[in-house]
């Protein structure tokens, strides 16, 4: 399905669903700046990562999301990107209107088939959950896709089906929250360590063989794992890390573009400029000037 954004009050597909504030699918082929600024969420937001790697802040805490991960952002929570940038990749999301009674537990309206006690239990689990991240939970993506299909196809009883799927999503999310041990995420700790090592020495011309050796894998298995977790080949994954670090350095006016290029592993300032423009739409100097003007 192509990317889209449905908003209540603007999209006919949501005419019967005032509780769905927004539903969308985003496919991003380049880094977009100033498009994912931090805001405070009014409703319940649920994001499902389809492809790519995203660095987001939720309630002022940094989190990294990979394909299959889910972000659950409660009402009144700040949410956005540290850099105001949206990385390469794709994700779907749902913005659901919820009521907040005096005890702070999110509650659901008359559209929901949940009983009062079930709704209160789900609200409590959402509120008390220690982390907004659900790791490797593809069921959420399947349910969001089903909701999208119902809204676009308008088959008989689609209103009931959509509301049923919303209940199913809430149930699935809260059950997963109660099961998940956040200290043992599926994404291997050794792979997380790899990124730390790469960032500490980005000027080195890393090969796939060297990166694979750092995590104790052969190149074929390593390539498959990187592609599975991030959606990128190992080299493109490394390039994205280089660009991410370069963005941080470009915000420091005392460092020359040439030094940034060499420090982040590009063999020349021209190579850096070409790659940076391809992934961001800006030359490094243009990005720096825009940043300084907007400070």
N, C-alpha and C positions, 0 to 999 in steps of 0.2 A: 504494500500500500504506500502511495506517495505521502509526503509530509503534508500536514494540515494543522489548523488550529480552529477549534469550535469554541465559541464564547456565548454564554447565555445572554439573551437580549440582542445578539448580533447574528446568530446562526439559527436557521430554521430547524436544524436537526435537534436542537435542544429546547424547542418550544414547550414540550411537555415535561421538561426536566429542570425546574428552577434550582434544584439542589446541586446540579452539575454546573459549576461556575465556569469551568474550562476543561477541555479535553484536547490533547494534541499529540502529534508525532513530529519530531524534529530530526532531519538528516543534515549534518553539518560537514561540508567538505573542506573547510578552511577555518582557521582560528578567527573568531569574530570578537572585536574589542568593543567595550562599552555596551554590550548587549545582555549581560547577565549580572547586573548590579545588585548589591545586597538590598533586600526589602524585607518588611515584616509581613508574614503570612496571615491572612485573615481567616481562611478556611483550612481544611486538611489537604495537604498536597502529597501526592504519591508519584514518585518518578521511578521508571524502570529503564535500566541501561541496556541497550540492544548491542551497541558496538562502541569501542573506544575506551578512553580513560579520562575521567573527569575529576578535577580537584575543586571541591565545593566546601563552603563554610556553612554549618548549621548551628545556630545559637552560639556563634563566635568560635566554634571549634572546627579545625580542619579535618576533612574526610576525603579519602580517595575511593572512587567508584569504578568498578570494572563490569564487563558484560555479565548480565544475570543478577547484578546487585539491585537493591531497591532502597530508595531514600524515602523516609516517612517524616514529614515536617508538620508539626502540630500548629494550631492557631496561635498567633502571637509570637512565633519564633522567627528570628532573623535568618535569612537564607539567601545565598548568592555565591559569586566567585570572588576570591581574594583579589584577582586582577581585573575584575569586571569583564573577563574574557570567557568566551565559550569555546571549549576545545573541539577538536575534530572527533566526530563520532555521531551516534544517533541514540535517541531515547524517546520513550512515550511517557505521558504524564496525565494525571487527573487532579483537578482542583475541586474538592467537594465541600459544599456549604454545610457546616455543622453548628449546632447550638452549644453554648458554653454556660451551663448553670453555675450557681454560686460555688459549688465544690470543685469547679475547674475541669470536670471530666467532659470531654467532647460527647455530645449526644446527637442522635440522628432523628430526622423528621418523620412525618407520616408516610412518606414513600417507602420506608424500610419495613420489611417483614419481621424484623427482630422484635422480640418482646421487650418490655421495659427493663427487665432484669438482665436480659442478654445484652441490650444496648449499653446498660450501665457497666457491665462486666468488660465489654470490649473497650469502652471509654477509659476505664481504669487501667487496663493493660497498656493502652496507647500512652496514657499520661505517665505511667510509672516506668515505662520501658527505658533502660539505661542508655541505649544507643539508637540513633535514627537509621542505622544501616542494617539491612537484611542481606546476608551474603548468599549469592548463587541461588536465587529463588525464582526460577523460570515460570512457576505457576502464576505469579502476578502478571507477567508479560502476556501469558495466554488469556487471562481474564480481561485485561485491558484491550487486547486485540478482539475478543469476542464482543465487548461493549462497542467498540468502534464499528464492527461489522453490522451489529444490530441497528445502530443509529443511521448508517448509510443505506442499508437495504430496506428498512421500513416494512418488514414482513409482518404478518398477522401476530398480534400480541407482543410486539417488540417493546412496548413500554414496560410491561410486566417482566419481560426477559431482562431488560437493562437493569431495572431495579433489583431483580433477583441476583444478577451478576455483581452489582455493587455490594449487596449483603455478602455474597460469596467472597469477594475481595477482602472485605473487612474481617471476615471470619478467618480466611486463610492467612492474612497478615498477622493477626494477633495469636493464632495458634503457632505460627512459625516463631514469633517473638518469644513465646514461652519455652520453645524447644532449643532455640539457638544459644550456643555458648560462644559469646563474642570473643573470648580469649583464644579460640581455635578456629579462625576463619579458614575457609577452604583454600583461599589464595595462599600458597606456601610462604612461610616466613623467609625461607631462603631466597625466594624471588624478590620479596620486598627488600631484603638485604642487598640484592644485586643492584637495584636502583640507587640505593645509598652509595654504594661503591662507585657506580658510574658517575654520579653527581660530584663526588669528591675528586675525580680525575677526568673531567670531560675533555681536557686538552689531548688526552691519549687517543690514538686512532684505534679504537676497539674493533676487533673482528668478531664475527659470530662465534668462531671457535673459542676465543678468549672469554666471551660472555658466558658461553655454555659451560666452560670449565669452572667458572666461578660458582656455579650452582650444581656442579657435579653431574652434568648431563652430556650426552652426545649431541652433536649439532642438529640432527634430524628431530630427535625428541624435543630438544630445546626450542627449535623453530615452531614445532606443533604447539607446544605449551604457550609460547608467547602469543601466537596467533589466536589460540583458544581464549586466552584471558583478556587480551587487549584489542584484538581485531587487526593488529598490525604485524608486519614481518619484523624480525629482530632489528634490522637496520632502520626501518621507519619508526619503530618504537624508540630507538636511540636518538634519532633526529628530533622527534617530538620532545624528548627530555632536553636536548641541546637548545631547542627554540624556547622551551619553558624557562630555562635558566637564563638565556639571553634576554628575554623580556624583563626579568628582574634587574639585570645589570644595566640595561638601557635606561632604566629609570634613575640611574646614578649619573649625573652629568659629568663627573670627573673622570670617567673611564672612556677612552676612545673606542670608536666602533671597530677599529682594527684589532685592538687588544681584546675586545669582547669576542670577536670572531675566533681569534686564536685560543682564548681561554676556554671557549665552549666546543672546541674540536673541529672547527672549519679550517680548511687548509689555506684559505685566502679570504680577504674581505669581500671580494666579488662573489665567491662561492656562498658566503654567508648571506650577502644581500639578495642573491637570486633565490636561495632557499627560503629566507625569511619572507620575501614578498610572495612567493608561491603559496606559503602556508597561512599568511596573515593578510595579504593584500596591500601591505605597506613595505617600503624600503626601511631599513633600520633607522636611518636618519629622520625619515618622515614620522615614524612611530615616536621617536624621542622628542621631536619638536611638538607633536600633538600632545604628548604627555606633559611636557613642561608648560604649554599654554593653558592646559586644563587644570593645573595644580592650584 
